[in-house]
């Protein structure tokens, strides 16, 4: 009875932490105009940790990882003539926050599944709202939600599609329900014409099938329901092809025919590699814009090397490789770990294709989770 209030707070805090990862796109809704949903969603998990401290429970923290992360950025910060202080503090703030909260909040499968379900079903809600509200399009016919960036809209719902596919192949839902909840998400993803999230979910599903379930096994075990699914998908695919705007289909077809057509992205990679070679200590936080018309390389790892130097780049790359290997290793533990792998893998792939280091929040969550399971110091209170 004594721990029941804390247990309830913990569940709500896990939901709140999950909400944080979709709050950015929800905040564009007129209802939340002027409300900082991201900040509010981070408060409750922190309150839970404070309650834990007050109740004199031990705290767990990946102190070694945290220290290396911060210390290896110091040389570039000290040597640079000018830095984007807000950007740097935001990155360090996320790492410190998740290093404190994740090991002490996501301690069991119960919290983990609440966290992931919040993101998955939140993405479905976002998709439905996008479809039901007056649709606004960019100049190249890409769908928006109240003027939001189409890429971020797609990134906020892509895990939902992965989750629905996952629970379908694990016989948790039937064919009709699967179609009802997955089609709205897929529609939004296609209409945003964001290639990164599409590629990310393909990679995550490929890892899932290769390591956990073979396609042959799925088809043999569920031949009737999968045949029904394929039959029902035929008219859906035909309607989709007929009604997809030409600008959207051309965007995907051009990429499939000639991936090298991404001239701007290739240019960013070449500029980044040149800067890395000539700046072993890094150019400093936020200084990429001094060498390019873009603010950042649109690649998490390249940005780490460019702005914070070789030492930090190698450290974070090594940490990410270890994290991904661990996630693949625990796949066989059950569906919740398959979902966790998908969530972090999708986010990691997205971080290599768009956004900067402040937008890779899921990656920092993944690192904090990995180190909470492997190398975590216990602070006795």
N, C-alpha and C positions, 0 to 999 in steps of 0.2 A: 504493500500500500504506500510505503514511504516514497518509492521511486516512480509511482504512477503519474504525478503531475509532470515530472521531468520527461517521462516517456512520451506523453502527449505533446509536449513542447517540441520534442525531438522529431516527431512525425510531421508536425506542421512546419518545422524548420527545414526539413528535407524537401517538402513540397515547395516552400518559398525559395530554396536554393535552385530547384529545377526551374521555377518560374523566371528566375534571373536570366536564364539563357534564351528566353523568348520575349523578355520584357522590352527589349529595344524596339522590336517591330510593333508590339502592342501599344507602346507609348505614342505612336503616330495617330491612334484613334482620337477623334475629337473629345470623347468622354474623358480622356486622361491628359488633355492639353495643359501643359504647365506642371504636370506631376512627374517627378523623377522616380519612375517605377524601378529602374535598375538599382538605385540606392536603397529604396524601401525594401526591395526583395532581399537585400543583403543584411538587413538589420536583424531579422528574426534568427537566422542561423548564428549570428554573433551573440545575440542575447542568450541562446542556448548554451554556448561555450561559457559565457559569464556565469550563468546559473550553475553550470558544472563546476566552475572554480569556487563559487560561493558554497556549494555543497561539499567542497573539499574532495572532489574526485580527481584522479590523476589525469594529466593532460599529455597527449602524444603529439609530437611535432618532428618533421624531417629537418632537423636543425642543420645538419651537414649540407644537405642539398640547398637549403635556404642561404646559408653563408656563402657557399661557392657561387650561387647565382648572383648575389649582390656584389661580392668582392671582385669577381671577374669583370664586372662592368665599370668598376671604379677608374682604371687607367684611361679609358676612352673619355669618360666624363671629365677627368682632371686635365687631359691633354687638349681637348677640343676648345677652340676659341669661344664658341657659343653652342648651346644645346637647347633642345626643346624640353624644358624642365617638367612641364605638365605631362608630356608623353612618358618621360622616364619614370616619374613618380607613379603614374597610372599602372605601368607595367610592374614595377616593384610592389605596388600596393596590391595588385591582383595576386601575385605570387605569395606575399606574406599572408594575405587574407585566406587563400585556399590552403596554405600550409598549416594554418591554425584551425580552420573550420573543418576541412574534409576529414582529417584523421580522427576527429572527435565527434563528428556528426554521422558520417557514412561508415558506421562500424559493423553493420550486418546487412544481409540481403534485404531485410525489411525496409531499411532506409534507402538502399540503393534502388529498389524497385519503385518506391514512391517518387524518388528523384527523377528516374527515367520515364515513368508513366506521365508525370507532369509535363515533361517536354514533348513526349509523343502525342498525347491527346490535346495539349495546348496548340501544337502545330496543326492538328485537324480543325480546331476552332478558328485559328487564323485563316486557314484555307477557306472555310465556309463563310467567314466574314468577308473575305476578299471577293468571293463569288457573289454574295448577296448585296454588297454595297455597290453604288454606281462605279463602274469600272473606268479607271483612267489609264491611258496608255502613253508611253514615251513616244518620241518622234519615230522610232523604228518599231512601233506596235507592241512593245513589251509591257506586260501588265504591271500595275503598281497598286499599292494600298495607301490611299491618301498621300500620294506623292513620294512614297518611300522608295529606296533604291531596290530595283528588281532583284539584284543579286542577294541582298540581305533578306528579302522576302522569301526567296527560294531556300536560302540557307536555314531559315527559321522553321521550315516545314519538312526538309528532306529527311530528318531522322524519323518523322512520323511514318513516312512510306516504308522505310527500312523496318520499323517496329511492326507494322501491319503485315508485311511479307514474312517477318520472323514468326509472329504468332500464328499466321496461316499455315506455314510449313510444319509447325509444331502442333497442328490440329487443335488450336485454342479457339478458332472461329471458323464458321462455315463459309462457303463460297460467296453467297449473296451478301453477307455482312462484310466480307473482305472487299468486295467490289464497291459496296456503298461507302465505306470509309476511306478506301485508297484512291478512288477515282478523283474526288475533289482535290486531294493533295497532289496527285500526278498532273491534274489539269493546271494548277497554279505553277508547278515546277516547269511544265512545258511552255506556258504562256509568259513566264519571266525570261525565257530563252537564256537562262544562266547555265553555262556549260560546266562550270566547276562542280556544283552540287550533283549534277547528273553523273559526271565522272567519278565523284567521290562515293556515291551509293553503289555504283557498279563495282568499284574496287572493294568496298566493304562486303558486298554480297559474294564476290569471288572468293575472298578470304574465308567467309563463313562456309561456303559450299566445299571448298578444298579441304578444310580442316575439320569440319563437323559432319556434314551430310553430303552425300553424293547425289547428283541429279537423278541417276538411275534408281537409287533407293527411294527417293521421294515419289517418282512416277510409279514405281512398282507397288509401293505401299498404299498410295492414294489414287489409283488409276481412275476410279469413277469420278471423284470430286475434281481432279485435275482436268479430266476430259470435259466436264461440265464448265469449268472455269475457262478453258480454251474456246468452247462454243460461245459462251457469253461475251468473251473478249472480242470476237470477230466484229460484231456490229459497232462496238465501242471504238475499235481501232479505225474502222472505215469512217465513222463520224468524225473522229479526231483528225484524220488526214484531210477530209473534205473541208473542215472548218478552221484549220490552223492557218493564220495569216501567212501570206507568202514571205514577208520579211522574217518571220520566226523560222519557217522551214528552211529558208535560204541560209540563215545564220548557222543552223546545225549542219546542213549539207556541205557548206563551204569548209567547215572545220573537219568533217569526216573525210572529205576528198583531199584536203590539203592542210594538215595541222600547222604547217610552217607559215600559213597565211597570217598567223598572229604576230605581225611585225612588231607592234609595240611591246609585246611580252618578250620577244627575242631580244629587242633592244635593251630592255630593262635587265635581262640576264647578263648581257655582254657588259653593260655599264657596271653592274654589281661585281662581276668577276674582276674587272679592271681595278675597281676601288679596293676590293679585298686584297689583291696582289700587292698594291702599292701602300696599303694602310694596315699593317699588322695589328696596330693598337685600336683601329677603328676610327671613323670620322666623327663620332659623337651622335647622341640621340637627336633624331629629327633633321639631320644635315644632308640627307640624300637629295633633297630638293635643290641643293646648291650645284648638283652635277647632272640634273635631269629635269624635265618638265613635269615629272611625277613626284609626289611627296615621298614615296617609298617604293621598294622593288616589287611589291605584291607577291612576296614569297618570304615566309617566316624565317627559314634557315638563312637565306641570303641576307636578309635584313639584320639578323643576329650577327653574322660575320662582318657585314659592311659597317654597321654603326657601333658595335661593341668589341670588335677585334677577333683575332684568331682564337685566343684562349677561350673566350666566352662562346664563340661559335662551335668550337670542338666540344666543349662541355655540354652545351644544350643539345647538340646533335647526338652525342653519346647517350645522354639521358633519354632522348626521344626514342632511339633505337631500342634501348633496354625496356622502355615502357611498352612499345608495340610488341616486342617479343613476349613480354609477360602477358599481355592481353590475349595474344594468340594461344599461349600455353594454357591459360585457364578456361578456354572456350568449352572444354568438355565437362566443366563443372555444372553447366545448366544454361537455361534460356536467358536468365538475367545477365550472365557474363557474355553471352552472345550479343545481347543488346548493348552492354557496356562497350564491347569491342567496336560495334558498329557506330555508336555515338562518338567515340573518340577518334576512330579511324576516319570517319566522314569529316569531322571537324579539322583533323590534321591535314587531310588532302586539300580541303578548302583553304586552309591557311597557306598552302604552297601555291595557290592560284589567285587569291585576291585578299584584300585587306592588309593591315599592318600588324605589328606585334601587340597593339592595344586591343585589337579585335579578336585575337586568338584565345579568348577566355577559356574555351573548352579544353584547349591544350594545357593550360595551367592547371585546370581541374584534374586532367588526366595524370599529369606529373605528380601532383599532390597525392592523388589516390595511389599511384604506383609506389611512391616512397612511403606512404602510410602503411602499405602492406609488407614492405621489404626492410626499410632502414629508418626506423622511427624512434626518436629518443622519448623516454617517459619522464615527464616532469612531475615529481611528487609534491602535492600541496598539503 
